[in-house]
């Protein structure tokens, strides 16, 4: 499912808030926290894109299903 702008903005807002909390809730640094959160989100998106390049859709069955458990042989 594609990421919507609203989802990205919410994720950035939450990250900026956590950065603000980590710094002890300083006044006047909201722009800096927002910029850092944007950079971190961009890195996250780039990582997700790279990791997903070689993956297959969830609807594709695996090409190999390992056998688990004991196998009983006749004879």
C-alpha positions as CSV (number, residue, x, y, z in Angstrom):
1,X,0.0,0.0,0.0
2,X,1.5,3.3,-1.0
3,X,2.4,5.8,1.7
4,X,0.2,8.8,1.7
5,X,1.4,12.4,2.4
6,X,-0.8,12.4,5.4
7,X,0.8,9.3,6.8
8,X,4.3,10.7,6.2
9,X,3.4,14.0,7.8
10,X,2.1,12.3,10.9
11,X,5.2,10.1,11.1
12,X,7.4,13.2,10.8
13,X,5.3,15.1,13.4
14,X,5.6,12.2,15.9
15,X,9.4,11.9,15.3
16,X,9.9,15.7,15.8
17,X,7.9,15.5,19.0
18,X,10.1,12.6,20.3
19,X,13.2,14.6,19.4
20,X,11.8,17.6,21.3
21,X,11.1,15.4,24.3
22,X,14.6,13.8,24.1
23,X,16.2,17.3,24.2
24,X,14.2,18.2,27.4
25,X,11.4,20.2,25.7
26,X,13.4,23.3,24.7
27,X,11.6,26.4,23.5
28,X,12.2,27.7,20.0
29,X,13.7,24.6,18.3
30,X,10.6,23.3,16.5
31,X,12.0,24.1,13.1
32,X,15.2,22.2,13.9
33,X,13.3,19.2,15.2
34,X,11.1,19.2,12.1
35,X,14.1,19.3,9.7
36,X,15.8,16.5,11.5
37,X,12.6,14.4,11.5
38,X,12.2,15.0,7.8
39,X,15.8,13.9,7.2
40,X,15.3,10.8,9.3
41,X,12.1,10.0,7.4
42,X,13.8,10.4,4.1
43,X,16.5,8.0,5.2
44,X,13.8,5.5,6.3
45,X,12.0,5.8,3.0
46,X,15.3,5.2,1.0
47,X,16.0,2.2,3.2
48,X,12.5,0.7,2.7
49,X,12.8,1.3,-1.1
50,X,16.2,-0.4,-1.3
51,X,15.1,-3.3,0.9
52,X,12.0,-3.8,-1.2
53,X,13.7,-3.9,-4.6
54,X,14.4,-7.7,-4.4
55,X,11.3,-8.7,-2.5
56,X,8.2,-10.3,-4.0
57,X,4.6,-9.3,-3.5
58,X,3.0,-11.0,-0.5
59,X,0.6,-12.8,-2.9
60,X,3.3,-14.7,-4.6
61,X,3.8,-18.2,-3.0
62,X,7.3,-19.2,-2.0
63,X,9.2,-21.1,-4.6
64,X,10.2,-23.7,-2.0
65,X,8.4,-25.0,1.0
66,X,10.6,-26.9,3.4
67,X,9.5,-30.2,4.9
68,X,9.2,-30.1,8.6
69,X,8.6,-32.8,11.2
70,X,9.3,-36.5,11.0
71,X,9.0,-38.4,7.8
72,X,7.8,-41.9,8.1
73,X,9.1,-44.5,5.6
74,X,7.4,-47.7,4.9
75,X,9.5,-50.7,5.1
